[in-house]
């Protein structure tokens, strides 16, 4: 996969653009990131998860913060 760009946005518009090789994006609560990329193959990628731990020792992924990208 090749990243075209990543934008950090809020209700007021684009706050930043990040370009180049990207392997991880951290989005803060209430935030939004838009990631444009060029796929090299179709498929499902269901390994999106947040590994940050809360005070109770459980990760955000254990609390349901996971995701899937489907490329057709």
N, C-alpha and C positions, 0 to 999 in steps of 0.2 A: 504494500500500500504506500502511496506517495501522498503526503499532505500538501494541499494547495495553500491553505491558510487556516488559522483559528482566530476567531473574534471573541473578545470578552464584551458582553453587552449588558445593558440594563434598560429600564424604561426611558432613560434619557438619550439612548443611542449607543453607538459603539464606543467602548472605552479603550480598547487596545486590539492590535492585530499581531499575531505571532506567526512567523513563517519559518520553514525549514523542517528538520527532522524532529518529530515529537513522539514521545512514547508514553507520556502521562500528562493528564490535565487534572488539576484540582479545582473544583468549583465549590465556592463557599455557600452556605445556606442562603436560599433566596436568589442565588446568582444563576446566570445562564451563560453557557459557552456554545458557540456554533463552530463545528469542525467540518471543513470541506476537504474531501480527499478523493483521490483517483483510485478506485478498486482495481485489483489485478486478477481477481477471481470471484465467482459467485459463492455464496455460502452463508451460514449462520455463525456468528461469533458471540457466544454466550458467557464469555469469561470476564465481562465487565463487572468490577466490584470495587467497593471502597474498603481499604484496609485500615483506616483510621479507627483507633479504639476510643470508646467513651470511658467515663469514670468507673463504670461497672465492669470494665475489662472485656466487654463484648465489642466486636468490630461492627462498623456500620453495615457491612455485608450480612452479618449474622442477624441484623435487625431489618433486613430487606432491601438495602441499598445496593442493588445489582441491576444489570441491564443486558440487553441483547441488541446486536446490530445485524440486520438482514440485508445482504446484497444480492440483488436479482439480476 
